[in-house]
Amino acid sequence: MAVERGRLCELLWQGRFQAQARASLRQTLLGLKKQLAPIRPDFFRVTRNNVAVNPDAVRSDLADLESALAEREQSRASEILLEIGGKPLLGRLDFGKAFEQWLTGRRAQVEQRLKFAVEQVLEDLQRRGEDQEHARLFDAWRLRLPEAIAREPDKKTRIGILPFQSIGTDDASGPIAQGLFDEMVTTLGQVPQLLIAGRGSSLNLASSEEPLTEVARALRVAYLVQGSVQCQGQDVRVHVSLVDGGTGFECWSHGYRGTTGNVFALQDDIARAVSRELGNALGLDFYVPGQRRTTSSKAAYELYLQGRALTARAIGDGVLDKAVELLEESLA
């Protein structure tokens, strides 16, 4: 997962001046790269704006689990789930309140993605009559997240959120579209009545030329949320629509306007407004998450946009024990 440098500074060195935090990040990265060089010289992928771990350099229980589920290796998936148990993603890390809030959001996204993948495999096993494998995976998943199994998955409305299209030649449209896509996934993922298709699956189908009905079938969802972003100078126009996955027809659509000076608030407002409108369109009483506090700094916003595009890959529990140990030493 690539994370913007400014965001890392906010999470790990909260309260420091920006220049001090950036200097600490540089020193930490140099120390980590030096310590890890004998193991893997290309462990990190560092650019001017982002920091990421080379996915080929690590192996995690989460990545193994998602791979097993995607490849329909249910026996292996059951074994991994039993081994993981109820351990939280990246547990035992404490870098302050801001980091904990960020990590809580990432954990929720991962659990949502796992729920969707596990329920897909369970449905396939049930359809094929493989009762023994179904029972084994069901029991393993129940140990991981008993409250998810307790709820009736049939009663959840399955929705896929497609990456928003960037219209026009303005360079700001692309990052804003990516940010809005992320905000929609995060916000709608908190609605109990919805089951959101995995971010990675949606991204993989972003450039598909298949009809929307085929995209919905591939994602195994009943509805699709799609939209576009267009910037003209400081003005931002956003269009969002809800599409019936079975027919390809629009059930609802709406346009929003804002400015590049308040895109954080605009993204949050749109995501919450769409949540309410989807509830009305689907005849469901949605819980709409409250508005989050956003930055008023234009400079911070511009830095944030540069690193907003995240990959769908997440890092599993225990994968970077040595790196975390070294990082903690550098912060001591």
N, C-alpha and C positions, 0 to 999 in steps of 0.2 A: 504494500500500500504506500503510495507516494504521499507525503505530507509537506505542505508548504513550510519553508523555513520560519517565517514569521509566526505561523501557528504553533510550531514546536517551541519557539521561544516563549510564547504566551503560556503554554501548557507546563513547561518545565522550569521556567525562571520567572514566574509571575511576580510582579512588583518591581522588577529591575527596569532600568532604562533600556530602551530598545538597543542602543549600541552595546551596552554591557551584555545583554542577553545574547545578541548575535555573536559577540566575542566568545562567550561561554560555549555556545553551540559549536563554533569553529574548533575550539580547543578540544571539546568532547569528541567530535568526529575524528580529529587527527589522532587522538589517543586510542579510540576504538579501532580505527583502521590499522594503526601500528600494532596493536595487540592481536588483531584478528588476521593480520597479513600471513602468518605461517599456516593458518587454517584455510583461508580463502581470500586472496588479494582483492577480488572483485565483490566482496561481501556487500558493500554499499554501492548504490547508484546515486551520486550526488551531483546536482546541477546548481546553477546560480540561484534558483528559486525553490527547488524541491529536494527532499531527502527520502530515499526509499531503500529497502533491502532487496537485493537481487533474489527474485523468487526461485532461481535455479540453485541458489546457495543454501537454502534452508528447507527443512521438512517439518511439517507440523501435524499434530493430530487432527486439527480442523481441516487442513488441506487434504489429508488422507481420507477423512470422513466424507467430505464433499465429492472427492473423486470417486469413492466407492459408490455413493448414491447416484452420481451421474452415470456411471458405467453399469448400474443395476447389479452391483456385487453385494447383494443384501447380507450374505453371511459375514463378509468382511466388515460391512457397515455396522452390523449388530455387535461384532467383537470390539470395534473401536468405541462405540457408544457405551458398552459395558465398562470398558477401561476408563473412559473419560468420566463417566458418572455425572455427578452434579457440579463438577468443578467449573467455576466461572472463567470466562475468557480473560487471559492475562491477569490471573488472580495474584493477590499479595503485592500489588504495586501501589505505592502511595507517594504521589508527587503533588499533593495539594488538591484543593476543591475544584479548580478549573480542569485539571487532568481527570479527576473522578467523573465530572459531568460529561466530558468528552468520551471517556471510556464507557460510561453507562449508555450513551447513544449508540456507540459502535456495537456494544454487546446486544442491544435490542435489535439492531439490524441483522446481526449474525444469527440470532435465535429465530428471527422471522424467516430468514432465508433457509435455515435448517428445517423449520416446521414445514415449509412449502415442499422442500425436496423429500423429506421423510414421508409426508402424506401422499406424494405422487407415487413413491415406491410401494407404499402400503396398498394403495388403490390398484396398482398393477398386479401385485401378488394376489390380492383378493379376486381380481378379475380372472386370473389364470388358475385359481383354485389351489394355490400353493399355501395351504393353511399353516403348515409347520413353520415355514420361513416367515409368514405374516405374523404369527404369534411371537416368534423370537424377536423380530424387529420391533414389534409393538411393545413388548415388555422392556426391551433395551431403551427405547425412546421414552417410555413412561418413567423409567428411573432418572432419565436426564431432565425431563420437564413434565412432571405429572399433571400440572394444571392445564397444559396444552392438550393432553390426551383427554382430560376430563371434559373439555368443551367439545361440542359437536362440530367437527370440521365441515359437515354438509351444510350447516347453517351460515357458514361464512361465504361472503361474496368474493369470488376470485377476480382480482384486477391486475392487469399488467400496465405499468407506466413506461411509455416509450420515451427515449431521449428527445428533448425539445429541439426543433429545427431552428437553425440560425438563418435569418433572411436578410439579404442585403450585403453590403461590403464593409460595413462598420466593424472594426476589430472587436468592439466591446460586446457584440451580440453573442459570439461563441461562448465566452466564459459565463455570461449571464444565463444563457440557455442551459449550460451544464450545471450551474449553481441551482437553477430552478428545478431541474430534474432531480438533483440530490435532495432538495428541500421537499419536493412532492413525495419521494420515496420515504423519507424520514417521517413526515407528518402523517401521511395516510397509513404508514406502517404502525402507528400508535392507535389506530381505530380498531377496537376489538372485533367489530363485525366484518372486517375486511381481511383477506389473505392476499398479500402483495407478492407478485412473482419476483424472483431473485433479480437483483440489480444486474448481475453478470449476464443472465439470460436475456434480459431486455436490451442490454448493450450489444450483445452478439447479433441481435435481430434488427439493430438500428438501421443498417444499410440494406436490409432485405427488400427485394422488389416484389415479394409475394403480396397478394391481397391481404387486407387487414384481417379477414376471416381466417386465413391460413396462419398469420402471425399469432392470432388469439389461440388457434388450435395448438400451435407449437408450444406456446406458453401455458396451455391448459387453463385459460382464464375465460370468464364470461364477458368481461368488458375490458376495453383498452382506454387509457387516458393518453392523449397526444396533444401537442401544442407547438407553437412557434414563437420566436422572439425576434423583434426588429428594432434596431436602434437608429435614430436619426439625430446626431448631435447629442444633446442631453436627454432627449425624449426616448422613452422605452415603451413599446407596444407589445403586449403578450396576448396570444389567443390560445385558449384551452378548450378541448372538446372531449366528451365521453362517447365512445363508440361501442355499439352492441357487437360483441365478438361473433355472434352467430349469423348476423345479417350484414354487418359492415356499415349499418346506418348510424348516423349521429343521434344520440339520445338527448344531448344537451351540449351547448357551446356558449362561450362568453369571452369578451375581450376586456383587457385591463390596461391601464396606462400609468406610467410613473416616470421618474427621472433617474439618471445614473447616480445622482447624489444620494439617493435613498434606496439603493437596490436591495440591501439586506432587508429592510422593512417591507419593500415591495414583494420580494420573494416569500417572506413569511406571511404577509397579508393574502397573497394569491393562494398559497398552499392551504391556508385555513378557510378561505372563501370557497375554494374548490371542494374541500371536505364537506362543508355545509351543503353546497349545491348537489354534490353526489348523493348525500343522504336524502335530499328531497327527490332527486331523480329516481333513486332506487327504492324510495318508500321506507327508508331506514332512519332510525333515530341515532345519529352519530354523536359521539363525544368528540368535540373539536379541541385539540390542545391549545393552551393559552399562548399568547404572544410572548416570544422570547426577547430578552434584551439584546439590542444590536449596537454596533459601533457607530459613532458619528464622525469618525475620522476617515476622510477621503483617502489619505495615504494608506491607512490600514486596509481599507476596502480594496484598493488597487492591488496591494500585496496579496490579499486573501484570494482575489479572483485568479491570480496567476497560478495558484496551487489548488484550485477548487476541484479540478478534474481528478477523480480518484479511480483506481482500478477496482474491479470487483473482487480481487483476491484479498483475503484477510489472513492475519497471522494467528496461529493457534496457540493454545496455552502451553507454556514451557519451551517454546521454540527458540527463544533468545536468552536463555538463562545466563550464559557467559556475558553477552552484551549488556544485559540489565545490570549484572554485577559490576561491570566496569563503569557503566553510567552512574550507578549509585556512588561508586568511589569518587568519581569526578565531581559529584555534587556535594560530597561531604565537606 
